[in-house]
Amino acid sequence: MPPLPKTTLCAAFCAVMAPVMNAQHTIPIKVEFNYDRTAPVAATYNKAKRIARRACKANTQILSVKNKLERSCVTPLLEGFVLKTEDAALIAHFERKTGKMLQVEHFAAN
């Protein structure tokens, strides 16, 4: 059998990897974060990020796919945690780290 041209190998690799590269975490993940208002903001953020990463650990050997899957899972978990704390300093820290502005909803107390 003659060796396959490089373009054929690339096409075969891309055809196999395309669905995987576009994959998102679709399995619901339940994570419990412990929040201490007296802890420094950076320490709280880093601890929550470690917990989220552990929860989202993708079971794949392909590093680029693994990183993409973990990011698509970690960021929403962190975002939910940060919003639930309603801590302005933690929200600002999250926004600086991720470059994503959060939509904070304030509810009037009855």
Order of alpha helices (4+ residues) and beta strands (2+ residues): alpha-alpha-alpha-alpha
